Amino acid sequence: MAFTRFDRINEEIRRVLSEVIRDMKDPRISPLTTVMRAEATNDLKQCRVLISVYDKDDEVRRETVDQLNRAEGFIAREMGRRIDLRHIPTFEFRLDDSIEYSVHIAEIIDRLGRERNGNN
């Protein structure tokens, strides 16, 4: 699959955002935070960032995303220092629960497999 220019930019933004978030010292941001995807607009003015937080506590996940949104100015400044783009977008962080959903589905499949084997 050929990558377009924006695919490469989005991947670079995702990679650098991961580094910036990992380097942040805020205790309210879970250390189990992963940047799943960054989707910048074509004019690079805005970027939606999907964040996955591997924690059972829903409050911890929401608090992490809230803190990232509050620290958006700091994150944008750090991005400007670490990445060479004409425009540094404003970031909107959203919770991505696809990993959590996958784990939930795997648990259901495992449970059904155990029930089926127990009945045979």
C-alpha positions in Angstrom: 0.0 0.0 0.0 1.4 3.4 -1.0 1.5 6.0 1.7 0.3 9.4 0.9 2.0 12.5 2.2 -0.7 12.9 4.9 -0.4 9.3 6.0 3.3 9.9 6.6 2.6 13.2 8.4 -0.1 11.5 10.6 2.3 8.7 11.4 5.1 11.1 12.3 2.7 13.1 14.5 1.6 9.9 16.2 5.2 8.9 16.9 6.3 12.2 18.3 3.1 12.6 20.4 3.9 9.2 21.9 7.3 10.5 22.9 6.0 13.8 24.3 3.3 12.1 26.4 5.8 9.5 27.7 8.1 12.3 28.7 5.4 14.2 30.6 5.7 14.1 34.4 2.0 14.6 35.2 0.9 11.9 37.7 -2.7 12.3 36.5 -1.7 10.8 33.1 -1.6 7.0 33.3 1.8 5.5 32.4 -0.2 2.9 30.3 -1.2 5.5 27.8 -0.8 4.7 24.1 -1.4 7.0 21.1 -3.4 4.8 18.7 -3.9 7.1 15.8 -3.5 10.8 14.8 -5.7 12.2 12.1 -4.7 15.7 11.0 -6.8 17.7 8.7 -5.4 18.5 5.2 -4.5 22.1 6.2 -2.8 20.8 9.4 -4.8 23.1 11.6 -6.5 20.4 13.7 -5.6 16.9 14.7 -7.8 14.3 16.4 -5.8 11.9 18.5 -7.1 8.6 19.6 -5.7 7.6 23.0 -5.9 4.1 24.6 -5.4 3.8 28.3 -5.0 0.3 29.5 -6.7 0.4 32.9 -9.8 -1.2 34.3 -10.9 1.9 36.1 -13.0 4.1 33.7 -12.3 7.1 35.8 -8.5 6.8 35.3 -9.0 6.6 31.5 -11.3 9.6 31.4 -9.0 11.6 33.7 -6.0 10.8 31.5 -7.7 12.1 28.3 -9.0 15.2 30.2 -5.5 16.0 31.4 -4.1 15.6 27.9 -6.7 18.0 26.5 -5.9 20.5 29.3 -2.2 20.2 28.4 -2.8 20.7 24.7 -0.8 24.0 24.6 2.2 22.4 26.3 2.0 19.4 24.0 1.7 21.6 20.9 4.8 23.6 22.0 6.8 20.4 22.5 5.6 19.1 19.1 6.9 22.3 17.5 10.3 21.7 19.1 10.5 18.1 18.0 8.9 18.0 14.6 9.5 20.1 11.5 6.1 21.1 10.1 4.9 24.3 8.6 1.9 24.4 11.0 1.6 22.6 14.3 -2.1 21.6 14.6 -4.3 22.0 17.7 -4.9 18.6 19.2 -8.1 17.1 20.4 -7.6 13.9 22.4 -10.3 11.3 22.5 -10.5 7.9 24.3 -10.1 4.9 22.0 -11.6 1.8 23.5 -10.9 -0.6 20.6 -8.3 -2.6 22.6 -10.6 -2.8 25.6 -13.4 -4.0 23.3 -11.1 -6.6 21.7 -10.2 -7.9 25.2 -13.9 -8.1 26.1 -14.7 -10.1 22.9 -11.8 -12.4 23.5 -13.1 -13.1 27.1 -16.6 -13.9 25.8 -15.2 -16.3 23.2 -13.0 -18.0 25.8 -16.0 -18.3 28.2 -18.2 -19.8 25.4 -15.4 -22.2 24.5 -15.1 -23.4 28.1 -18.8 -23.8 28.4 -19.0 -25.7 25.1 -16.1 -28.0 26.2 -17.7 -28.6 29.6 -21.0 -29.7 28.0 -19.4 -32.2 25.6 
